[in-house]
């Protein structure tokens, strides 16, 4: 046993020097204290680094699930686009087209300076397929069926309790189709309710001849059938100014029935009549809401459109202000804080919405606006302990331009999603990394301190020898 222990001592890496052969020095003590302090400081710093989460950024192919939909949120104000005709169409590269979206869209009448001017408007889809009489030749036999001038328009409104006016344009195909029916109805209503009755009158205004009159009444689509009571078409309901438009079938029977329904209310306080659509009396509209789209290139198309109406493209103005437009869902405060901390480049004020607060104004007729957006997905994947902070952040760059078009002017928001996804993840350092680093710190500092101590000790001895040589 003693012999085995003797052999075991032979492999001792750390052989000891007898204490009576060592010498303690003041310099060595100072260096030892400095080394101990350095070791403690570095160990504490390494411990803090070990406990902190490590962030790693990777570029990977988009890992979105097959068929996953992307939400696009928006609020855009159009000071010169009536809510009566404002429409949103959505299309994508797969050929999907959705026309006149209404379920997730809200329309709010606004003034030219963007202020609220009414209540939210719900589209009336009951008049998608407007009925007409069979084509027939119009025969105008009375002066009362001729278009009104501005002066005759005013006097007509003063002479009758209720006047239903057809604002039309001769070039409009829907107006041409309505014309013979309107003439027949005008004469039938005049016969049934003559001038001596004074309760109702049907009339029409040619908007190519009376441009200012039509603009005064915010006529943007043809034909527009408006109801005027007591000399004006303005209805003030709880401080909101509205006008009435007929949006029913354009047959002689329907229009005559409509006149019969109006007559009992002549001279009476205003009340709702079947077949009438109430609309805020203003020229602008703010469209807000969201759409769900496939993750392929596509476009949001804002324009004026309505079944049974034509538009004067040269008079349309698609100027707009983007109040907000962003992709995905807004992060909660905690997720926003985590995103700001983990995002590779940090978060700028406009990190999610480059268009917010920007205005785009038309300086020419038939101007179409197009915004081209390239969208990038950044996925924040925190540690397993904080999976509730996981978040998909969508950012985009945007390029905008304006061009003239032969088609109907519009505002088009085209988007294209990058196939590359930025993945930001958090990971804890392995425990053995901490042990390895701890050993390296202790051994490294101890070795360096020993080297410094040796240099100091050797220098001191050399100085003593030099001093003794001088004295001898």
Secondary structure by P-SEA (a helix, b strand, c coil): caaaaaaaaaaccccccccccbbbbaaaaaaaaaaaaaaaaaaaaaaaaaabbbbbbbbcccccccbbbbbbbbccccccccccccbbbbbcccccccccccccbbbbbbcccccccccbbbbcccccccccccbbbbbbcccccccccaaaaaaaaaaccbbbbbbcccccaaaaaaaaaaaaaaaaaaaacccccccccccccccccaaaaaaaaccccccbbbbbcccccccccccccbbbbbcccccaaaaaaaaaaacccccccccccccbbbbccccbbbbbbbbbbcccbbbbbbccccccccccccccccccccccccccccccaaaaaaaaaccccccccccccccccbbbbbcccbbbbbbbbbbbbbbbbccccccccbbbbbbbbbbbbbbbbcccbbbbbbbbbbcbbbbbbbbbccaaaaaaaaaaaaaaaaaaaaaaaaaaaaaaaaaaaaaaaaac
